[in-house]
């Protein structure tokens, strides 16, 4: 677990700030009304209404612009790096969203920047492995997943992904050992329970497979296909 120190700054806390924004609109109207009264201008309430409307529109436009960034996660996570290239959390999320968008080479570039600062991060190695697997580099993916379990033997995702490599190689026993470790570390990991079931079935252990499938179905009725 890593502390998140910049969450409020990056996400702007729009919902908690709704009351503050409302006060800003009311304050704008109040200030304009007072100025109008002091200067003897006519229709101070109308002028205050215009001021509050202008403030509301300005804030709404700013929110609209910011929400466009949330539609495109890679743009959202690129922005904090403009002011702070050493922001590890932002760069990690940028790499993950690039990977999800199929921008694998760019994602690898971001992960490579992170690696010197996070040499013992199991999750970083898992990200490397997943990308290499998508690129068809099974040997490198296996090396990365093995490095992940070495860095953090309690990472259930690292064990699951290493098990997936063994499963793809038809090494059912080693796959089962990895999936079993993943379920030991996270008893609610339904995907690992399902994979463990298929591994036991391929090993000829039908009873073990049924127990695992039953557990997976308890967690997610659509888990086993």
C-alpha positions as CSV (number, residue, x, y, z in Angstrom):
1,X,0.0,0.0,0.0
2,X,1.4,3.4,-1.0
3,X,0.1,6.7,0.4
4,X,-1.7,8.9,-2.0
5,X,-0.6,12.5,-1.3
6,X,-1.9,14.3,-4.3
7,X,-5.4,12.9,-4.8
8,X,-7.3,16.1,-4.0
9,X,-5.0,18.2,-6.3
10,X,-5.3,15.9,-9.2
11,X,-9.1,15.2,-9.0
12,X,-10.0,18.8,-7.9
13,X,-12.7,17.4,-5.5
14,X,-15.6,18.8,-7.6
15,X,-18.4,17.3,-5.5
16,X,-17.1,18.4,-2.1
17,X,-16.4,21.9,-3.5
18,X,-20.0,22.3,-4.7
19,X,-20.9,24.4,-1.7
20,X,-17.8,26.5,-2.1
21,X,-18.7,27.2,-5.7
22,X,-22.3,28.1,-4.7
23,X,-20.8,30.6,-2.1
24,X,-18.6,32.1,-4.8
25,X,-21.7,32.8,-7.0
26,X,-23.6,34.3,-4.1
27,X,-20.6,36.4,-3.1
28,X,-20.2,37.7,-6.6
29,X,-23.8,38.8,-6.6
30,X,-23.5,40.4,-3.1
31,X,-20.4,42.3,-4.0
32,X,-21.9,43.8,-7.2
33,X,-25.1,44.7,-5.3
34,X,-23.1,46.6,-2.7
35,X,-21.1,48.5,-5.3
36,X,-24.3,49.4,-7.1
37,X,-25.9,50.7,-3.9
38,X,-22.9,52.7,-3.0
39,X,-22.7,54.3,-6.4
40,X,-26.4,54.9,-6.6
41,X,-26.8,52.8,-9.7
42,X,-30.3,51.7,-10.6
43,X,-31.6,48.2,-10.4
44,X,-28.9,46.7,-8.1
45,X,-30.7,43.4,-7.9
46,X,-30.6,43.0,-11.7
47,X,-26.9,43.8,-11.8
48,X,-26.3,41.3,-9.0
49,X,-28.3,38.7,-11.0
50,X,-26.1,39.3,-14.0
51,X,-22.9,39.0,-11.9
52,X,-24.0,35.7,-10.4
53,X,-25.0,34.4,-13.9
54,X,-21.6,35.3,-15.3
55,X,-19.8,33.6,-12.3
56,X,-22.0,30.5,-12.7
57,X,-21.3,30.3,-16.5
58,X,-17.5,30.8,-16.0
59,X,-17.4,28.0,-13.4
60,X,-19.5,25.8,-15.5
61,X,-17.3,26.2,-18.5
62,X,-14.2,25.4,-16.4
63,X,-15.9,22.2,-15.2
64,X,-16.9,21.3,-18.8
65,X,-13.3,21.7,-19.9
66,X,-12.0,19.6,-17.0
67,X,-14.6,16.9,-17.6
68,X,-13.3,16.5,-21.2
69,X,-10.0,15.4,-19.6
70,X,-11.8,12.7,-17.6
71,X,-13.2,11.3,-20.9
72,X,-9.7,10.8,-22.1
73,X,-7.7,9.2,-19.2
74,X,-4.3,9.5,-20.9
75,X,-4.8,13.3,-21.2
76,X,-5.9,13.4,-17.6
77,X,-2.8,11.7,-16.2
78,X,-0.4,13.5,-18.6
79,X,-1.3,16.9,-17.1
80,X,0.2,16.3,-13.6
81,X,3.4,15.2,-15.3
82,X,3.8,18.6,-17.0
83,X,4.3,20.3,-13.7
84,X,5.9,17.3,-11.8
85,X,7.6,14.7,-14.0
86,X,8.5,12.8,-10.9
87,X,4.9,12.1,-10.0
88,X,5.1,8.2,-9.8
89,X,1.3,7.7,-9.4
90,X,0.4,9.8,-12.4
91,X,3.0,8.1,-14.6
92,X,1.8,4.7,-13.5
93,X,-1.8,5.5,-14.3
94,X,-0.8,7.0,-17.6
95,X,1.1,3.8,-18.5
96,X,-1.9,1.6,-17.5
97,X,-4.4,3.6,-19.5
98,X,-2.0,3.6,-22.5
99,X,-1.9,-0.1,-22.2
100,X,-5.7,-0.4,-22.1
101,X,-5.9,1.8,-25.2
102,X,-3.6,-0.5,-27.1
103,X,-0.7,2.0,-27.1
104,X,1.7,-0.7,-25.9
105,X,5.0,0.9,-27.0
106,X,4.2,4.2,-25.3
107,X,3.1,2.3,-22.2
108,X,6.4,0.5,-22.1
109,X,8.2,3.8,-22.4
110,X,6.4,5.1,-19.3
111,X,7.1,1.9,-17.3
112,X,10.8,2.1,-18.2
113,X,10.9,5.6,-16.8
114,X,9.3,4.3,-13.6
115,X,11.4,1.2,-13.1
116,X,14.6,2.9,-11.6
117,X,12.4,4.6,-9.0
118,X,10.3,1.5,-8.3
119,X,12.8,-1.4,-8.6
120,X,10.9,-3.6,-6.0
121,X,7.4,-2.9,-7.2
122,X,5.6,-6.2,-8.0
123,X,2.7,-4.4,-9.7
124,X,5.1,-2.6,-12.0
125,X,6.5,-5.9,-13.1
126,X,3.0,-7.3,-13.6
127,X,2.3,-4.3,-15.9
128,X,5.5,-5.1,-17.8
129,X,4.5,-8.7,-18.1
130,X,1.0,-8.1,-19.3
131,X,2.2,-5.8,-22.1
132,X,4.9,-8.3,-23.2
133,X,2.2,-11.0,-23.3
134,X,0.0,-8.8,-25.5
135,X,3.1,-8.3,-27.7
136,X,3.5,-12.0,-28.0
137,X,6.8,-12.1,-25.9
138,X,5.8,-15.0,-23.6
139,X,9.4,-15.6,-22.4
140,X,9.8,-12.0,-21.3
141,X,6.3,-11.9,-19.8
142,X,7.2,-15.0,-17.8
143,X,10.4,-13.4,-16.6
144,X,8.5,-10.3,-15.5
145,X,5.9,-12.2,-13.6
146,X,8.5,-14.3,-11.9
147,X,10.3,-11.1,-10.9
148,X,7.0,-9.8,-9.5
149,X,6.5,-12.7,-7.2
150,X,10.1,-12.5,-6.1
151,X,9.6,-8.8,-5.3
152,X,6.4,-9.4,-3.4
153,X,5.5,-13.0,-2.7
154,X,2.1,-11.8,-1.3
155,X,1.0,-10.2,-4.6
156,X,-2.0,-12.3,-5.7
157,X,-2.1,-10.7,-9.1
158,X,1.6,-11.6,-9.7
159,X,0.9,-15.3,-8.8
160,X,-2.2,-15.4,-11.0
161,X,-0.4,-14.0,-14.0
162,X,2.6,-16.3,-13.5
163,X,0.0,-19.2,-13.3
164,X,-1.5,-18.0,-16.6
165,X,1.9,-18.4,-18.3
166,X,2.2,-22.0,-17.0
167,X,-1.4,-22.7,-18.0
168,X,-0.7,-21.5,-21.5
169,X,2.3,-23.8,-21.6
170,X,0.1,-26.7,-20.5
171,X,2.1,-27.1,-17.3
172,X,-1.0,-27.8,-15.3
173,X,0.7,-28.7,-12.0
174,X,2.8,-25.5,-11.8
175,X,-0.2,-23.5,-12.9
176,X,-2.3,-25.0,-10.2
177,X,0.4,-24.2,-7.6
178,X,0.4,-20.5,-8.7
179,X,-3.4,-20.2,-8.8
180,X,-3.6,-21.9,-5.4
181,X,-1.2,-19.4,-3.9
182,X,-3.3,-16.5,-5.5
183,X,-6.5,-17.8,-3.8
184,X,-4.6,-18.3,-0.5
185,X,-3.6,-14.7,-0.6
186,X,-7.0,-13.5,-1.8
187,X,-9.9,-15.8,-1.0
188,X,-12.3,-13.7,-3.1
189,X,-10.3,-13.9,-6.3
190,X,-13.0,-15.6,-8.4
191,X,-10.9,-15.5,-11.6
192,X,-8.1,-17.4,-9.8
193,X,-10.6,-20.0,-8.4
194,X,-11.9,-20.6,-11.9
195,X,-8.4,-21.0,-13.3
196,X,-7.4,-23.3,-10.5
197,X,-10.5,-25.4,-11.3
198,X,-9.5,-25.8,-14.9
199,X,-5.9,-26.6,-13.8
200,X,-7.1,-29.4,-11.5
201,X,-9.4,-30.7,-14.2
202,X,-6.5,-31.0,-16.6
203,X,-4.5,-32.7,-13.9
204,X,-7.3,-35.3,-13.6
205,X,-8.5,-34.1,-10.2
206,X,-12.2,-33.8,-10.9
207,X,-13.2,-33.4,-7.3
208,X,-10.7,-30.6,-6.7
209,X,-11.9,-28.9,-9.9
210,X,-15.5,-29.0,-8.9
211,X,-14.7,-27.5,-5.5
212,X,-12.9,-24.6,-7.2
213,X,-15.6,-24.1,-9.7
214,X,-18.2,-24.0,-6.9
215,X,-16.2,-21.4,-5.0
216,X,-15.8,-19.3,-8.2
217,X,-19.6,-19.5,-8.8
218,X,-20.3,-18.4,-5.2
219,X,-18.3,-15.3,-5.9
220,X,-19.6,-14.7,-9.4
221,X,-22.4,-16.8,-10.9
222,X,-21.0,-16.1,-14.4
223,X,-17.4,-16.8,-13.4
224,X,-17.0,-20.2,-15.0
225,X,-17.6,-20.4,-18.7
